[in-house]
Amino acid sequence: MEFGIFTVGDVTTDPTTGRTPTEHERIKATVEIARKAEEVGLDVVAVGQHHNPPFVASSPTTTMAYIGAQTERIKLSTSTTLITTTDPVRIAEDYATLQHLLDGRMDLMLGRGNTGPVYPWFGKDIREGIPLAIENYALLHRLWREENVDWQGKFRTPLQGFTATPRPLDGEAPFVWHGSIRSPEIAEQAAYYGDGFFSNHIFWPASHTARMVEFYRQRFEHYGHGRAEDAVVGLGGQVYLGRTHEQAVNEFRPYFDNAPVYGHGPSLEDFTRQTPLTVGTPAEVVERTLSFREYAGDYQRQLFLIDHAGLPLSTVLHQLDLLGEVVASLRTELGLAAVPTQTPAASASGSAA
Amino acid sequence: MSDPIPFRRTSPGAPGGAGRAVDVRRVVVVSAGLSDPSSTKLLADLLAEATTRVATERGAVVEVQHVELRALAHGLTDALLTGFASGEVATAQAQVAAADAVVAVTPVFSASYSGLFKTFFDVLERGTLDGVPVLVAATAGTARHSLVLDHALRPLFSYLHAAVLPTGVFAASEDWARGGADSALRTRIDRAAGELVDRLVGPRAQAERLDQFDRDVAAMGSFEDLLGG
């Protein structure tokens, strides 16, 4: 079981101060957040891929390599790598390079992207989102496993005897998660290959996530990759932490009320009931997170969204201190070992909160 | 489809009535009146009463559930913004999903159905009304709006693949004589109710309507088919 954070890399005005970070500040903040995540003992940090304002995360592997050079233990991943609009040949090359540079300390999560206007910029059409995801991954899967690939598909120019370089580290393709909110085709795809399935989880009610995860588990077993309960499941989550419940709610409410995705809609209280969003003390977040297992089963990766909606860097770093406590408690509750190779900085910061 | 795809229905209120001693048919009346009393709700109630009466005369048992959208207005806006329904909106959606027939009644606002009425059907999951008999009805201050049934409501429900009944009921202020429906309006109500009951007592068109997830799964075929494009 791994715990980490995922970011989409949005540049959003802080609704409490009216201040908008520059792109430079946001990009550097992403690195600082990742370093802090390692320091407080998290296992994974995942960065997004977007090609339109207000996002800065257009080049995930560049950011991941830079973070990787400044960290020692934390695993780098994506949330998500756009399998629809990115050439699978470039994904094979970029992520295999990253795998070598990071000595294997990485994986990636594929997603389709739901911003319609982005597709034509890359010569694609959002209405073909599912077929693009299926065909592009079929090619990517082969590029990492076969030395010489002959390929012909609908969406890219054919390949004859093509070798993607570098070859994966030790001949082992990077681990792939397939992320989706509501498309069973993507759960089916993950099951077919025996890859991981990540349910975004945070924008929809738990009943929906439960159904997608159960479908993936059944299909994973159907395709002979193992028992349904051993399928590789990841879940998103969204938290804001405070020393008291009231403090957390009061601090987060203006960010919630103005958040780009769900702002100006349901109340914080309603949205907390309806989705996995948890605003409160570390103990409350531990309890809520443990409850995900009641409908998702025993799962392998929990990522939290903590750096969005205009929250300033200083706040996010403090959130990470508290999240470190949460994750330590979760590991204890689940009978997991503490982080195997703590960096010296991590043990020093354990009591800093 | 060489590959058997398992799927199960988990949405609440699966229709079909399997195992019931009496075959009860469910009618959900969706009304979008805003005032109290509202002529829209009054028309909805008359349509419900007539449906129950005609069904009883013909030996059928009908259970009527009312969904009044005014109380769901905030929840419907939330559903627009979040992309999912919860609470009372989710309950109302489940009722419609389990209905054997729907009566849809709206006031006329700016020459069409009201925004509140449209929002309910905007956030209803695709496929919910597939093949479902729908009786359309509307109210307005003047008879000059009467074509709203054919210009606005029928296209909406045709798009949603509902089976819109031939008779729709429109009531203007002048149709309400001394606090009740006048005889011409009552005649139209009875005629529409008769058409609705015709659909209810006949053989069921479908044993089960699939929700979006099940439809996606059923339409998917095998992964090899997907790979083959």
Boltz contact constraints between the chains, C-beta under 6 A:
constraints:
  - contact:
      token1: [A, 134]
      token2: [B, 226]
      max_distance: 6.0
  - contact:
      token1: [A, 138]
      token2: [B, 227]
      max_distance: 6.0
  - contact:
      token1: [A, 154]
      token2: [B, 229]
      max_distance: 6.0
  - contact:
      token1: [A, 184]
      token2: [B, 216]
      max_distance: 6.0
  - contact:
      token1: [A, 184]
      token2: [B, 217]
      max_distance: 6.0
  - contact:
      token1: [A, 185]
      token2: [B, 220]
      max_distance: 6.0
  - contact:
      token1: [A, 188]
      token2: [B, 223]
      max_distance: 6.0
  - contact:
      token1: [A, 192]
      token2: [B, 223]
      max_distance: 6.0
  - contact:
      token1: [A, 204]
      token2: [B, 84]
      max_distance: 6.0
  - contact:
      token1: [A, 205]
      token2: [B, 84]
      max_distance: 6.0
  - contact:
      token1: [A, 211]
      token2: [B, 10]
      max_distance: 6.0
  - contact:
      token1: [A, 218]
      token2: [B, 6]
      max_distance: 6.0
  - contact:
      token1: [A, 262]
      token2: [B, 82]
      max_distance: 6.0
  - contact:
      token1: [A, 265]
      token2: [B, 78]
      max_distance: 6.0
  - contact:
      token1: [A, 265]
      token2: [B, 81]
      max_distance: 6.0
  - contact:
      token1: [A, 265]
      token2: [B, 82]
      max_distance: 6.0
  - contact:
      token1: [A, 266]
      token2: [B, 78]
      max_distance: 6.0
  - contact:
      token1: [A, 274]
      token2: [B, 86]
      max_distance: 6.0
